[in-house]
Amino acid sequence: MKTYNNLWKNLCNFKHLQESYELAKKRKSCNPNVIIFDEKWQLNLCILLRELRKRIYKPLPLRKFVLRDPKTRVICVSNFRDRIVHHALVSILQPIFEPRFIHDSYASRKGKGTLTAIKRLELFLRQVTKNGQLVQNAKNNNQVKGYALKADIKQYFDTVNHKILLNLIKNRVKDENILWLAKVILNNYNTGIEGKGMPLGNWTSQFFANIYLNELDQYVKKELKTKYYTRYVDDFIILHQNKNVLLEYKSKINNFLQNKLKLQLHPNKCKITPLGQGITFLGFRIFYNYKTVRHRNLKKIKTKLKQMLNQYKNQNTNPYKILELLQSWNAYAMHGNTYQLRKKLQQQTEQELQKIKEQIENKINNRTIVSFSK
C-alpha cells in the first residue's frame, strides 16, 4: 500500500491557501464574514499561513443552530477562516483517498450526488428484478420480485470514533503535521463524549464521513459480495431477490459496524421490504415504473410557501423570492412523476400571489384617498 509522507509543505504554501480561500468563498461573497476577510485577504491569509506553519492554529468555536426539515438536526457553522483550512486539508487528502472509494458511494463527491444515486438505484431495480418480473398474482405492474434492505446508522456523525478515523487516515498518510491538523479540527466539536463525533456542516466532516464508511463499503462489496448496493452518507440500500439473504446481510453488517467502526444500525430505520411497496430514498419513493415525492417533502414546501406568502402579505418579502423557491423545488421534483402535482402547486401559488397583490394595492389606494380627503 502506497503511503504519503511530505504533504505539509504542499498545504502550507500561499498559493494552496489562496486556492482554498477561493473555494471557501464560492457562492458566499455576500456573507458578512467573507466580506470582512476579503477586505484584507492577503494579510489574513499570511496570518493563517504563519499559524499553520508554527502549529499554533486554533479554530474558533462553532456557531450552532437547529434545523427542522422535518427531522431536527443541529447544524454547526465554522468561522470563514476555519473553512479555508478545511478546504486546504481536504484538497490535500482527497486525491489520496478518492481512488479507494467504491463507485456506488454518492455523497460529497465530484460527479455524484442525489440524482445520480437515484438513477443508479433505478438501474439496480431493473437488474435485480430481471426487467420487472412480477410476483405471483400481482395487482399492478409495480409488484416486482425482490426485496430491499434500507438502513441508516444511528446518530452517525455524533458517534464517529476519532481514534479509528485518524488510524484510517494514518494508514495512508504518514505526515504527522497533517494528522495533527485533522485532530485539531475534530477536537473543535464537543458531543459530551471525548473522542467522538463530527459536526454536521463542515466540509471536513463530509469528507471524513466517506473515509470512515468506506470501510463498510469495502466489507459489503468484497466480503459479502453484494452487487446491488448504494450509499449516500449513512443511508444505504441493498437489493436482492431473496429476503433471507438480506436478513443475513443485515446481521453481518450490524456486527461489522459494532466491532470494526463502533457504530450501530438504527433499530427503527433498518427494514427489509418487498420492492412492490417502493423504496424511500433521498426524498423520493421509488417504484419500478415511477417515483413520487415523499409526503413529508411535499408538506415541507407547502409550509414554506405558506410562510413566505404571509410575509409577502405583511410586505416583509417580495413575490420574486417566493417564485424562486417554487422554481427551485420544481427543479428537484421534476425528477419524479410529478407533472400534475407541480402544475397544481404552481397555479395555487400564482393565484395566491395575485390575490395578495390586489389586497396590497387596495390598501395603498385607500390610504391615498384618505390622505387627499384630509
N, C-alpha and C positions, 0 to 999 in steps of 0.2 A: 504494500500500500504506500503510495507516494505521500510524503508529508511536506509541510511548508514551514520554513524557519524565519526568513528575513522579510517579514511583511510590514513591520512597524515603520520602516523608513518610507515605504510606499504610502502609508496612511498619513504620516507626519510630514507632509510637504505642502506648500501653499497651494499649488495647482490642484492637488487632490481635494483639499479642503474647500477651495473655491468651487469646484465641480459639485461637491456635496451641498454647498450653500445654494447653488442654483437649483438643485433637485429639491431641497427642503422648502424653498420659497415658491416653487411652481404652483400656480393657481391659488396662491395665498398672498399676493402682492398688496392686497388691501388690508391685511391683518395689521393692527396697530404695532404689535411686537416686531413684525417683519419690517415695517416702515422705520421704526426706531433703529433697528440693527442696520438697515440699509443705508441710513444717513452717513455712517462711518464704517461701512462694511469691511474695508481693507484693514483698518486699525483693529476692528473687532475680531477679524479672522486671525490676525497676528497674535493677539492676546490669547485666543483659543489655542492656536498652534503652540505657543510657549507653554501653556498649561499642560497640554498633552505630552510634549517632549520631556518636560520635567516631572511628569506623572503626578501633578498636583491638581489635575482636573477633577472637579466635583459637580455633578449635575444638580440643578436647582430642584426643590420639591415639586412633585407633580400636582397639577391642578385637577381636581376630580369633580365630575358631575354625573348625575343619574340620568340614564336614557331609558325611556319606556316605549318600546316599539314592536310588539306589545310586551315582550319579555323585559323585565327590569335588569339593567346592566350598569355597572359602574365603569365609566369611561375615564381614562387618565390622559391628560394633555401635558406634554413636556414643553418646557420653555424652548423658544425658537433656536437658541444657540445649541441646546442639547439635541434637537432634531438634526442639526447639521452633523453632529458627532455620530448619531445613529446611522445616517446615510453614509458617512465616511467608513464606518465599520462594516456595514452590510456590503458596500461596494467592494471591499477587500475580500470578504468571506464568500460572497455569492458565486464567483467563478470556481471556487474550490468545491462547494457542496452541490451546486445546481446539477452537475452531471450525474450525481449519485441518486437524485430524486427519481422516482418512477414516473412514467408518462401520465398516469391517472391520479396525480395529486394536483389540484386545480387552484388552490388559494395563493394569492400574493406571488404569482409567477408570470413572467412576460409571456404573452401569447396564450394564457389560460383564462381563468375567470369563470363566473357562474354560468354564462350561456354555453360556453364550451363544455363544461361539466354536464349540463343538461342534455346537450346533443350526444355526448358520449354515452350517457345512460340510456338514451333512446335507441342508440345503436346496439347496446348490450341487450335491451329488451327484445329487439328483433332476432338477435343471435340466439339467446338462451331459449326463446320460445319457438325457434326454427320457423321464423317468419309468421308468427301469430297462430300457432296451433292452439285450438280451443279445448277447454276441459269438457268432459262428458256432460251432456245436457246443458250446455252454455246458454245463458239467457240473452247475451249480447256479444258483439264482436270484440269486446274488451276483456272477456273472461278467458284469458290465455293461460296456458300451462306454465307453472313455475311459481317461485316464491322469492321474496326479498327480505334480507336481513338488514333492517335500518337501525342504526345505532349512533349514539354520540357519547362522549366521555364526560363523566360527572365533574363539574367545576374545573374544566381543563386548565384554563390559564392560571387559576389560583393554586393549582396542585402540582404544577411542573416543578420537578426537583432540580435545584441549581447544580448540585454536585454531579448528577447524572448528565445534565445538559452540558456542563463545562467539560466533562470527560469525553462526551461525544465530539465536541469541538476539538479537544486536545488530541484525539486520535489522529486528526489530520493536520492540526496546527500546533507547531512546537514553539511558536514565538510567545514568550512569557508576557510581553507587553500587550499583545492582542488579547490574551486570556485575562490579563489584569483589567483591561478596559471593559470587556464583556461582563466581568464580575462586578465592576463598579456600576454599570447600567442596571444589572439585575438587582443589586442591593439597594437601588434607589426606590424600590417598591416594597411596601410593607403589608403583608397579609395577616400579620399577627403570629405567623409561624416562621421562625427563622429558616432561611434556605429554601423557601418555597414561593412560587408564584411569579407571574409576569403581568404587567399592566396591559389591559385592553386599550389600544390606541397608539402604541409605539410601533414604529416600523421595525425596530429590532425584535419586538415580541412576535410579530407576524413571521419574520424570517426564522427566528429561533423555534417557533412552533413547528415549522416544516422540518427542521433538523431533528427535533425530538420525535415527531411522529413518523419520520422516515424509517425509524426502527420498526414501527408497526407495519408500514407499507412493505418493507423487505420481508418481514415474517409472513405476512398474508400471501405475498406473491411467490416467495421462494420455498417456504416451509409448508404452508397449506396448499400452495399451488393453485390458488383461485384465479379464475380467468376474468370474471365479471365483477371487478372491484373498482369503486370510485370514491375518492375522499376530497372533501372541501373543509379545511381547518380540522375540527374534531368531529364533523359529521361524515359518516361513511356508509356505503351501501354495498352489499354483496348479493348477486342474483344467482339462483341455482334452481334446477328443476326438482330437486329432492329436498323436502323440508327437513328431513333427519340430518342431512349433510350440513345444513345451515345451523341446526341446533348444536352439532358437534363443533362447527366453526366458532359459534358464539362462546361456548365453554372454553375452548382453547385460547381464543383471543383475550377473554377476560383474565385467564390465568397468566398469559404473557404480559398483559398490561400491568397486572399487580406485581408480578415477580421481577420483571425487567425494567419497567418505567415508573413503578409506584403510582399507577393510575387505576381507575376502575370504570367500567361501563355504567352509564346512567341507568338505574334499575327501572325507571318508568318510561324511558325513551328508547329502549332496546327491544325491538319487536320483530317477529317473523310473520309476514302477512302474504296472502295469495296476491299474485300480480294483478288479478282481476279487480282488486279493491283500490288499485292505484298506489303510487309511491309519492309520499310527500318529501320534496327535496328542493331547497333553495327558492322557496316562495311559490312553487307550483305543485299541483297534484298531477302526477304523470301517469296516464293510462296508455295502453298500447296504441290506440288510434287518435288520441288527442290529449291535451293538457289544459288544465284550468288554473286560474289564480287561486291561491289559498284564501279561504273565507276571512281569516284574520288580517290578511294583507289588503283585501278589499275594504274591510271595516276600517282599517287604519287610514287609507286615503280618503274615505268619506268623512271621517272625523277631522282630518287635517283640512280638507276643503271647507267644511262647515266652520271651523275656527277662523280660517282666513277670510271667509265671506262675512263673518261677524266683524272682523277687524276692518274690512272694507266699508261695511255699513257705518262703522264709527269713524271712518276716514283715517284709520291707522295703517292702512296699506293701500296698494293700488291694484287694479284688475290685472295688470300685466304679470305681476308676481303669481297671482292665482292661476293664470293660464300657463305660465312657465312650469308650475308644479304639476298641473294636469298633463302637460306635454311630456314632462319627464316620466311620469307614471305610465302614460300611454306607450312610451318607447320601451319600457320594461314589459308591460302587459301584452304588447303585440306579439311577443314570442310564444304566447299561448293561444288557444282558440277562444278569443275574447272580443271579436269584432262587435257583436251586438251589445255586449257589456260596455265597451269603450264608447260606442256611439251614444248609448243612453246616458252615461255619465257626462259626456261632453255636452249633450243637449240640456241636461238638467242644470249644469254649471253655468252655461251661457244664458239660460233663461233667468237664473237667479241673479246673475251679474246685471242683466238688463233691468230687472225689477229694482235692484238696489240703486242702480244709476238713476232711474226715474225718481225714486224717493229722494235721493240727494239733490237732484235738480229742482224738485218741487220745494224742498226746504230752502234752497238758495233763492228761488223766485219769491217765496212767501216773505223771506227776510227783506228782499228788495222792495216789495210792495209796502211793507210796514215802515221801512225807512223813508220812502217817499211821502207816505201819508203824514208822517210827523213833520 
